[in-house]
Amino acid sequence: RSPLRSNNSIELSMIVCVIASTIPGISMNPIIAIAQDTLF
């Protein structure tokens, strides 16, 4: 039971990291596009 639990927590933390790194990219893309339109 213990190795399975630690394995699940590792997978969960990996999923959280992926989501946490994806959300800023999704929210920053329109901002970068608008900045490029206004600057360049």
C-alpha distance matrix in Angstrom:
0.0 3.8 5.8 5.3 6.2 8.8 10.0 10.6 12.4 14.4 15.5 16.4 18.4 20.1 21.1 22.4 24.4 25.9 26.9 28.3 30.3 31.5 32.8 35.4 36.6 37.3 39.0 41.0 42.3 45.0 45.9 46.5 48.4 50.6 51.2 52.2 54.5 56.2 56.4 57.2
3.8 0.0 3.9 5.5 5.1 6.3 8.6 9.9 10.7 12.4 14.3 15.3 16.5 18.5 20.0 21.0 22.6 24.5 25.8 26.7 28.6 30.2 31.6 33.8 35.2 36.2 37.8 39.5 41.0 43.8 44.5 44.9 47.1 49.3 49.6 50.6 53.1 54.7 54.7 55.6
5.8 3.9 0.0 3.8 5.4 5.2 6.0 8.5 9.9 10.5 12.2 14.0 15.2 16.5 18.3 19.8 21.0 22.6 24.3 25.4 26.9 28.5 30.3 32.4 33.4 34.6 36.4 37.9 39.3 42.2 43.0 43.2 45.3 47.7 47.9 48.7 51.3 53.0 52.9 53.6
5.3 5.5 3.8 0.0 3.8 5.5 5.0 6.1 8.6 9.8 10.5 12.1 14.2 15.3 16.4 18.2 19.9 21.1 22.5 24.0 25.7 26.9 28.5 31.0 32.0 32.7 34.7 36.5 37.7 40.5 41.5 41.8 43.7 46.1 46.6 47.4 49.8 51.7 51.7 52.4
6.2 5.1 5.4 3.8 0.0 3.8 5.4 5.1 6.3 8.7 9.9 10.4 12.3 14.2 15.3 16.3 18.3 20.0 21.0 22.2 24.2 25.6 26.8 29.3 30.6 31.4 33.0 34.9 36.4 39.1 39.9 40.4 42.5 44.6 45.1 46.2 48.6 50.2 50.3 51.3
8.8 6.3 5.2 5.5 3.8 0.0 3.8 5.4 5.0 6.2 8.6 9.7 10.4 12.3 14.2 15.1 16.3 18.4 19.9 20.6 22.4 24.2 25.7 27.7 29.0 30.2 31.8 33.3 34.9 37.8 38.4 38.7 41.0 43.2 43.4 44.4 47.0 48.5 48.4 49.3
10.0 8.6 6.0 5.0 5.4 3.8 0.0 3.8 5.4 5.1 6.3 8.5 9.9 10.6 12.4 14.2 15.3 16.6 18.5 19.8 21.1 22.6 24.5 26.7 27.6 28.7 30.7 32.2 33.4 36.3 37.2 37.3 39.4 41.8 42.2 42.9 45.4 47.2 47.1 47.8
10.6 9.9 8.5 6.1 5.1 5.4 3.8 0.0 3.8 5.4 5.1 6.0 8.5 9.8 10.5 12.2 14.1 15.3 16.4 18.0 19.9 20.9 22.4 25.0 26.1 26.7 28.6 30.5 31.7 34.5 35.5 35.9 37.8 40.1 40.7 41.6 44.0 45.7 45.9 46.7
12.4 10.7 9.9 8.6 6.3 5.0 5.4 3.8 0.0 3.8 5.4 4.9 6.0 8.5 9.7 10.3 12.1 14.1 15.1 16.0 18.1 19.7 20.9 23.1 24.6 25.5 27.1 28.8 30.4 33.1 33.8 34.3 36.5 38.6 39.0 40.1 42.6 44.1 44.2 45.2
14.4 12.4 10.5 9.8 8.7 6.2 5.1 5.4 3.8 0.0 3.8 5.4 5.1 6.2 8.7 9.8 10.5 12.4 14.3 15.1 16.4 18.3 20.1 22.0 23.1 24.4 26.2 27.5 29.0 32.0 32.6 32.7 35.0 37.3 37.5 38.4 41.0 42.6 42.4 43.3
15.5 14.3 12.2 10.5 9.9 8.6 6.3 5.1 5.4 3.8 0.0 3.8 5.5 5.1 6.2 8.6 9.8 10.6 12.3 14.1 15.3 16.4 18.4 20.8 21.5 22.5 24.6 26.2 27.2 30.2 31.2 31.4 33.2 35.7 36.2 36.9 39.3 41.2 41.3 41.9
16.4 15.3 14.0 12.1 10.4 9.7 8.5 6.0 4.9 5.4 3.8 0.0 3.8 5.4 5.1 6.2 8.6 9.9 10.6 12.1 14.2 15.2 16.5 19.1 20.3 21.0 22.7 24.6 26.0 28.7 29.6 30.2 32.1 34.3 34.9 36.0 38.2 39.9 40.2 41.1
18.4 16.5 15.2 14.2 12.3 10.4 9.9 8.5 6.0 5.1 5.5 3.8 0.0 3.8 5.4 5.0 6.1 8.6 9.8 10.2 12.1 14.0 15.4 17.3 18.7 20.0 21.5 22.9 24.7 27.5 28.0 28.4 30.7 32.8 33.0 34.2 36.7 38.2 38.2 39.2
20.1 18.5 16.5 15.3 14.2 12.3 10.6 9.8 8.5 6.2 5.1 5.4 3.8 0.0 3.8 5.4 5.0 6.2 8.6 9.7 10.5 12.2 14.4 16.3 17.0 18.4 20.4 21.6 22.9 26.0 26.7 26.7 28.8 31.3 31.5 32.3 34.9 36.6 36.5 37.2
21.1 20.0 18.3 16.4 15.3 14.2 12.4 10.5 9.7 8.7 6.2 5.1 5.4 3.8 0.0 3.8 5.4 5.1 6.2 8.5 9.9 10.5 12.3 14.9 15.6 16.3 18.4 20.2 21.2 24.0 25.2 25.5 27.3 29.7 30.4 31.2 33.5 35.3 35.6 36.3
22.4 21.0 19.8 18.2 16.3 15.1 14.2 12.2 10.3 9.8 8.6 6.2 5.0 5.4 3.8 0.0 3.8 5.5 5.1 5.9 8.5 9.8 10.6 13.0 14.6 15.4 16.8 18.6 20.3 22.9 23.6 24.3 26.4 28.4 28.9 30.2 32.4 33.9 34.2 35.4
24.4 22.6 21.0 19.9 18.3 16.3 15.3 14.1 12.1 10.5 9.8 8.6 6.1 5.0 5.4 3.8 0.0 3.8 5.5 5.0 6.0 8.5 10.2 11.6 12.8 14.5 16.0 17.1 18.8 21.8 22.2 22.4 24.8 26.9 27.1 28.1 30.7 32.2 32.1 33.1
25.9 24.5 22.6 21.1 20.0 18.4 16.6 15.3 14.1 12.4 10.6 9.9 8.6 6.2 5.1 5.5 3.8 0.0 3.8 5.5 5.2 6.0 8.7 10.7 11.0 12.3 14.5 15.7 16.7 19.8 20.8 20.8 22.7 25.2 25.7 26.4 28.8 30.6 30.7 31.4
26.9 25.8 24.3 22.5 21.0 19.9 18.5 16.4 15.1 14.3 12.3 10.6 9.8 8.6 6.2 5.1 5.5 3.8 0.0 3.8 5.4 5.0 6.1 9.0 10.0 10.4 12.3 14.2 15.5 18.1 19.1 19.8 21.6 23.7 24.5 25.7 27.8 29.5 30.0 30.9
28.3 26.7 25.4 24.0 22.2 20.6 19.8 18.0 16.0 15.1 14.1 12.1 10.2 9.7 8.5 5.9 5.0 5.5 3.8 0.0 3.8 5.6 5.6 7.1 9.2 10.5 11.4 12.9 14.9 17.6 17.8 18.6 20.9 22.8 23.1 24.5 26.9 28.2 28.4 29.7
30.3 28.6 26.9 25.7 24.2 22.4 21.1 19.9 18.1 16.4 15.3 14.2 12.1 10.5 9.9 8.5 6.0 5.2 5.4 3.8 0.0 3.8 5.8 6.2 6.9 9.2 10.7 11.2 12.9 16.0 16.3 16.3 18.8 21.0 21.1 22.1 24.7 26.2 26.1 27.1
31.5 30.2 28.5 26.9 25.6 24.2 22.6 20.9 19.7 18.3 16.4 15.2 14.0 12.2 10.5 9.8 8.5 6.0 5.0 5.6 3.8 0.0 3.8 5.7 5.3 6.3 8.8 10.0 10.8 13.8 14.9 15.1 16.9 19.3 20.0 20.8 23.0 24.9 25.3 26.0
32.8 31.6 30.3 28.5 26.8 25.7 24.5 22.4 20.9 20.1 18.4 16.5 15.4 14.4 12.3 10.6 10.2 8.7 6.1 5.6 5.8 3.8 0.0 3.9 5.4 5.2 6.2 8.5 10.1 12.3 13.2 14.3 16.2 17.9 18.9 20.3 22.2 23.7 24.5 25.7
35.4 33.8 32.4 31.0 29.3 27.7 26.7 25.0 23.1 22.0 20.8 19.1 17.3 16.3 14.9 13.0 11.6 10.7 9.0 7.1 6.2 5.7 3.9 0.0 3.8 5.5 5.1 5.8 8.4 10.8 10.7 11.6 14.1 15.7 16.0 17.7 19.9 21.1 21.5 23.0
36.6 35.2 33.4 32.0 30.6 29.0 27.6 26.1 24.6 23.1 21.5 20.3 18.7 17.0 15.6 14.6 12.8 11.0 10.0 9.2 6.9 5.3 5.4 3.8 0.0 3.8 5.5 5.1 6.0 9.3 10.0 9.9 12.0 14.3 14.8 15.7 18.0 19.7 20.0 20.9
37.3 36.2 34.6 32.7 31.4 30.2 28.7 26.7 25.5 24.4 22.5 21.0 20.0 18.4 16.3 15.4 14.5 12.3 10.4 10.5 9.2 6.3 5.2 5.5 3.8 0.0 3.8 5.6 5.5 7.8 9.6 10.4 11.5 13.6 15.0 16.1 17.6 19.6 20.6 21.4
39.0 37.8 36.4 34.7 33.0 31.8 30.7 28.6 27.1 26.2 24.6 22.7 21.5 20.4 18.4 16.8 16.0 14.5 12.3 11.4 10.7 8.8 6.2 5.1 5.5 3.8 0.0 3.8 5.7 6.6 7.3 9.4 11.0 12.0 13.3 15.2 16.6 17.9 19.1 20.6
41.0 39.5 37.9 36.5 34.9 33.3 32.2 30.5 28.8 27.5 26.2 24.6 22.9 21.6 20.2 18.6 17.1 15.7 14.2 12.9 11.2 10.0 8.5 5.8 5.1 5.6 3.8 0.0 3.8 5.7 5.1 6.1 8.6 9.9 10.4 12.1 14.2 15.4 16.0 17.5
42.3 41.0 39.3 37.7 36.4 34.9 33.4 31.7 30.4 29.0 27.2 26.0 24.7 22.9 21.2 20.3 18.8 16.7 15.5 14.9 12.9 10.8 10.1 8.4 6.0 5.5 5.7 3.8 0.0 3.8 5.4 5.2 6.1 8.6 9.8 10.5 12.3 14.3 15.2 15.9
45.0 43.8 42.2 40.5 39.1 37.8 36.3 34.5 33.1 32.0 30.2 28.7 27.5 26.0 24.0 22.9 21.8 19.8 18.1 17.6 16.0 13.8 12.3 10.8 9.3 7.8 6.6 5.7 3.8 0.0 3.8 5.4 4.9 6.1 8.5 9.8 10.4 12.3 14.0 15.0
45.9 44.5 43.0 41.5 39.9 38.4 37.2 35.5 33.8 32.6 31.2 29.6 28.0 26.7 25.2 23.6 22.2 20.8 19.1 17.8 16.3 14.9 13.2 10.7 10.0 9.6 7.3 5.1 5.4 3.8 0.0 3.8 5.4 5.2 6.1 8.6 9.9 10.6 12.0 13.8
46.5 44.9 43.2 41.8 40.4 38.7 37.3 35.9 34.3 32.7 31.4 30.2 28.4 26.7 25.5 24.3 22.4 20.8 19.8 18.6 16.3 15.1 14.3 11.6 9.9 10.4 9.4 6.1 5.2 5.4 3.8 0.0 3.8 5.5 5.0 6.1 8.5 9.9 10.2 11.4
48.4 47.1 45.3 43.7 42.5 41.0 39.4 37.8 36.5 35.0 33.2 32.1 30.7 28.8 27.3 26.4 24.8 22.7 21.6 20.9 18.8 16.9 16.2 14.1 12.0 11.5 11.0 8.6 6.1 4.9 5.4 3.8 0.0 3.8 5.4 5.1 6.2 8.7 9.9 10.3
50.6 49.3 47.7 46.1 44.6 43.2 41.8 40.1 38.6 37.3 35.7 34.3 32.8 31.3 29.7 28.4 26.9 25.2 23.7 22.8 21.0 19.3 17.9 15.7 14.3 13.6 12.0 9.9 8.6 6.1 5.2 5.5 3.8 0.0 3.8 5.4 5.0 6.2 8.5 10.0
51.2 49.6 47.9 46.6 45.1 43.4 42.2 40.7 39.0 37.5 36.2 34.9 33.0 31.5 30.4 28.9 27.1 25.7 24.5 23.1 21.1 20.0 18.9 16.0 14.8 15.0 13.3 10.4 9.8 8.5 6.1 5.0 5.4 3.8 0.0 3.8 5.4 5.2 5.9 8.1
52.2 50.6 48.7 47.4 46.2 44.4 42.9 41.6 40.1 38.4 36.9 36.0 34.2 32.3 31.2 30.2 28.1 26.4 25.7 24.5 22.1 20.8 20.3 17.7 15.7 16.1 15.2 12.1 10.5 9.8 8.6 6.1 5.1 5.4 3.8 0.0 3.8 5.5 5.1 5.4
54.5 53.1 51.3 49.8 48.6 47.0 45.4 44.0 42.6 41.0 39.3 38.2 36.7 34.9 33.5 32.4 30.7 28.8 27.8 26.9 24.7 23.0 22.2 19.9 18.0 17.6 16.6 14.2 12.3 10.4 9.9 8.5 6.2 5.0 5.4 3.8 0.0 3.8 5.7 5.7
56.2 54.7 53.0 51.7 50.2 48.5 47.2 45.7 44.1 42.6 41.2 39.9 38.2 36.6 35.3 33.9 32.2 30.6 29.5 28.2 26.2 24.9 23.7 21.1 19.7 19.6 17.9 15.4 14.3 12.3 10.6 9.9 8.7 6.2 5.2 5.5 3.8 0.0 3.8 5.9
56.4 54.7 52.9 51.7 50.3 48.4 47.1 45.9 44.2 42.4 41.3 40.2 38.2 36.5 35.6 34.2 32.1 30.7 30.0 28.4 26.1 25.3 24.5 21.5 20.0 20.6 19.1 16.0 15.2 14.0 12.0 10.2 9.9 8.5 5.9 5.1 5.7 3.8 0.0 3.8
57.2 55.6 53.6 52.4 51.3 49.3 47.8 46.7 45.2 43.3 41.9 41.1 39.2 37.2 36.3 35.4 33.1 31.4 30.9 29.7 27.1 26.0 25.7 23.0 20.9 21.4 20.6 17.5 15.9 15.0 13.8 11.4 10.3 10.0 8.1 5.4 5.7 5.9 3.8 0.0
